[in-house]
Amino acid sequence: MSFVGWLQIAATLGLVLAAVRPLGRFMAKLFLGQRTFLHPVLSPVERGFYRAAGIDPEQEQTWFGYAMAMLIFSAMGFLSLYAILRLQGFLPLNPGALPGVAPDLAFNTAISFLTNTNWQSYSGETTMSHFSQMAGLTVHNFLSAATGIALAMAVTRAFARSGVATLGNFWVDMTRAALYVLLPLSVVVALALVAFGVPQTLSNAVDATTLEGARQTIALGPVASQEAIKQLGTNGGGFFNANSAHPFENPSALSNILAIWAMLVVSAALPITFGRMVGSERQGWALLSAMAILLILGAALVYWAEARGNPLITALGVDTGLGNMEGKEVRFGQAMSALFVAVTTGLSCGAVNTMHDSLTPLGGLVPMVLIQLGEVLPGGTGSGLYGMVVFCVLAVFVAGLMVGRTPEFLGKKIEAREIRMAVLAVLILPLVILGFTAVAAVLPAALSSLNNAGPHGFSELLYAYSSAAGNNGSAFAGLNANTPWFNTTLGIAMVLGRFAYVLPVMAMAGSLAAKPRGQASSGSLPTTTFLFVGLLVGVILILGGLQFFPALALGPIVEEVLMHTSATF
Amino acid sequence: MLSCLRAAGVLLVLFTLLLGLAYPLAMTGLASAAFPRQAGGSLLTDNGTVIGSALIGQAFASDGYFHPRPSASGHDAMASGGSNLGPLSKRLMERVSGHLAAQPSPLAVPADAVTASASGLDPDISPANALAQVARVAAARNLPADRVAALVADHTAGRLFGLIGEPRVNVLALNLALDKMPAN
């Protein structure tokens, strides 16, 4: 670890912090239906979309109507993306003449991009045509993120409103999130990425003759446009197999800072939007503080673990002053690789600039834990915010139990129905992750996909199902996941992680919206204090983390112990 | 229900046209106008032939060139990726030992010289890695070692403002400069 490294981490997070307030306030205006500076350009497009689609933007939906609209939109997106992938061979913009994608892989990939997971069982440069990348994957990068933001806004209105049955209009929220937030940010970030060296071209590949006379074929494509939304929408599905470690996705230290900034900015701004909309920006900062504390702790732990180097390689006579360099790129260094590892998993992004499979045991433990905590640090675009609200509801409930008062959050009484729904939601992750991992750990068809033996092999399984259920998408990528077993079960895990989670959350939002919003009294727990932030962090760690401890003990924890005995597998 | 299906279908088509075609195609046009070199992949040419991309690592095996980091994908720029070997992997230890045996060096071998990069296409090596190769390259080319070391120093990039980035040497740029070096 070095002072410069810490400074790099602090400077990058500082750039995010600087953007959080203006972006958060902008989104609050947008979703409250007020005019923003982008309206002169974009509102004609928006109104045109509504007219063509027969949408009345004034008509609001109940929680059930909102959730149904979201499900129908997602189901239709799945079918169209599946069709594009299967029919790729007959579609245009296919300079590499790639064939259609196999059924199990197309199923897995369509689910993956639709649920904002972007788990990739394939390698992009040899599987996807430009048409599939652009009209298929890029579109769903936008729409899955916009859907997440829309759901978060519906949950926000449940607290902002008093005694109403409706939560807004899904079509309007989703369209506005895509048009006014994600598209303009993507245009700016994409152009900046090209300036830093990310290609943006329709040609497929170029042949080079090296100085030694060998041939090297270099894959190219419309990378920057996809890269921008991949980061901004916390999607994480790379154009190339190596994802953000590939020099064409992430060519320099500057592009790396921009990639981290873009990953974080929308999710970090949404708590501020939440605060503005419920009438207390302080509440937003309190949520963001809880997220930031755990995220920074995670980044620091990865940095420490990786900068130590791998003692087994040091013992062979290698100078590991640079730290553990297996699976890392020279231009990023340990500090900015560590920050990327923590951010991509604290968010449900899943882009990687480091091969997580080759992290030291504790370095690999952190991303797994950050996913298992429920993807709320600060989580995926939108999904992070509604996940955090669920933890807030549970935190005030726990506090209420301790002091014997009816819990309330932002003036809304939290009662049996809300707690039932919140607990139902947070139980999905352990059920799916531990259930599938347990089955896979005894199934020969699953075990034959492992790239590593010993506890690390178990970690590959645990990471895969954590990543899928948490809608993250990063991997211990040595696992060969392009098999019918993994494509199918990971697909199911992604669907459950997204939809089985959000449906109870929406039901909770519906019942909260219907309640009157009372004034805070001297008896209610203030939720903008350090005390509450500490309570929230505690609830996240205990509720989100403790249930995975036994599984983690069999993977990264025992591996760390074995590393100090110089065992190899 | 029917109005829901219409809304979903029409929005999906319109967004596909806007976000899936108009946005990437507009970006392609803008990028090629504003940053043609980067948009095309930062290609390096020598007498009209493309010799590689400044950003993409290449395999160099002969003694007269600086060698890149080990690559799990054999520097195949159509199939990027790392080794994905865990920290206690036997195969990792065997590979590192193999590299150490093949490149005896009087200096301590820096970690990046024996570990595979994340992308398999890392264009850079650490300055220590480059300096450890100076003696071999200088001997193969019959050049004085201090001239080769000076060339390495010229091609060592530092941190922007002393803060951003890591000290590194771009292997292809260094080897290209090496070829252009006058013999005496």
Interface residues (C-beta under 8 A of the other chain):
Chain A: V4 L7 Q8 A11 V45 F49 A52 A53 G54 I55 M68 A69 I72 F73 M76 G77 S80 S123 E125 T126 M134 A135 G136 T138 V139 F142 L143 W171 M174 T175 A178 L183 S186 V187 A190 L191 V194 A195 F196 G197 V198 P199 Q200 T201 L202 S203 A205 V206 D207 A208 T209 T210 L211 E212 A214 Q216 T217 I218 A219 L220 P222 A224 S225 Q226 I229 F240 N241 A242 A245 H246 P247 F248 P251 S252 A253 L254 I257 G309 N310 L312 I313 L316 G317 V318 D319 T320 G321 L322 G323 N324 M325 E326 G327 K328 E329 V330 R331 F332 G333 V352 N353 T354 M355 D357 S358 L359 T360 P361 G364 N451 N452 A453 G454 H456 S459 F476 A477 G478 E559 L562 M563 A567 T568 F569
Chain B: S3 C4 L5 R6 A7 A8 G9 V10 L11 L12 L14 F15 T16 L18 L19 G20 L21 Y23 P24 M27 T28 L30 A31 S32 A34 F35 Q38 A39 G40 G41 S42 L43 T49 V50 I51 G52 S53 L55 I56 G57 Q58 A59 F60 A61 S62 Y65 R69 H75 D76 A77 M78 A79 S80 G81 G82 S83 N84 L85 G86 P87 L88 S89 K90 L92 M93 V96 S97 L100 A108 V109 P110 A111 D112 V114 T115 A116 S117 A118 S119 G120 L121 D122 P123 D124 I125 S126 A128 R159 L160 G162 L163 I164 G165 E166 R168 L172 N175 L176 D179
